[in-house]
Amino acid sequence: MKAHTAAICALFLAASGAAGCASAPDGGWVTTGDQSRLMQHEPLMMRRAAVQATGQATGQATGQATGQAVLLDPQTPLQTMVGFGAAITDASAHLIQSRMTPAQRDALMRDLFGRADGGLGFDFTRVTIGASDFSLSHYSLADQADSSLAGFSAAPMAAEVFPTVRQALAVNPQLKIMATPWSAPGWMKTTGSMIQGELKPEYYSTYAEYLMRYIAEAAADGVPTHYISIQNEPDFEPDSYPGMRWGPQGRATFIGRNLGPRLERLGLETKILDWDHNWDKPEQPLGVLADPEARAYVSGVAWHCYAGDVSAQSKVFDAYPDKDVFFTECSGGEWAPAFKDSFVWTMKSLIIGAVENHARGVLMWNIALDENHGPHAGGCGDCRGVVTIDSRTGAVQKNQEYYAFGHASRFVRQGARRVAVAKPEGLEAVGFVNPDGRRVLVVLNPADVEARFDVGEAGRRAQVVLPASSAATYVWSSPR
């Protein structure tokens, strides 16, 4: 590694005439739609150049050199990043804890949450409060009908979910954790079941206490709750797994008069995210934020990918720019089995699109599923995890979402600032400046032909070629 670094340094010095290697670029990492390159490292040779403010011609990217450029503007900082990651569901935790040897488990957790030896460096994760469709059974943390919550217990999560999160925290102590319930206990609902129905208003106070007890018990078990949403997908009542419909007026009342004041009284730093559902109904979170009592306690809005367009995030942000934006769920699956197609979509819509539309954090759904797309209890029967764990051997397969998220999570550090990017038509890109000043530029070429262009910032450029249907992350040090 030292010899390789020295060689890059020598090339950089020869090309730039610089006196030292402090500003030498880290390089580029490329993944191609045909999988011939998977996060493959390539040198990135910066050259000094007189670059205009906007810097590049427009026009469709082609296979010929065009003088086009994708340029960072570090002088235009935007949102501060929390990170990228995926959910540690019951199913994921069960596979990691029960279907892998200790050595396999340790290797996977270092790969997902660490950055040494090319790990993904996930900084953000999500857990379910009680059961989701990706659980082994349907359960709440208080199945006994008792308004005092005397039977409350987080023991079902303490068996496998909490140990998995603690191991992730041991690898990455900066990991931020979001928690989301799929349903209130059935006895609090109009159906008397965790499946379908709505929360009865007379149980709003009880349910707020239920969530507070989760936060307390999880913390006692070594799992902090940095963010919480009060309901997963509140505009949907699934018929085969826990779910609960909850309109904006009810959510506003619950947040503004129940959960929010409780968190405030106890001085807890857990932040409340509203919505946690698709891009197609921005009027729902707008309705909650229109309530002044709720708005005082809502930290941000969370979004899913299954309907609508990512631009909805900006519609709500533009109305309430003091509220954070998070993207918190999307799943790959057998409805899009081809590596190229789903890799390009994930790069364009989530890694670039969600962040361009103000997301501070971006999450996939299951971090791991098995070879049969489970285990699950109802719901999606053909979902794909970021990795697939063979339930018989513990062997790990890295899926297209692994590589798409790796193009951001491995390089963008928590606390990085997204910055403005100038780019030509035909290329997608998003850029960051890490806390240490390093520049990170993620570029997607969705076209069927290769693209030739420059990357860099004012005064410094490198020529690159990005194959068709491919993405690259370019990293270089800040100029001195």
Order of alpha helices (4+ residues) and beta strands (2+ residues): alpha-beta-beta-beta-beta-beta-alpha-alpha-beta-alpha-beta-alpha-beta-alpha-alpha-beta-alpha-alpha-beta-alpha-beta-beta-alpha-beta-beta-beta-beta-beta-alpha-beta-beta-beta-beta-beta-beta
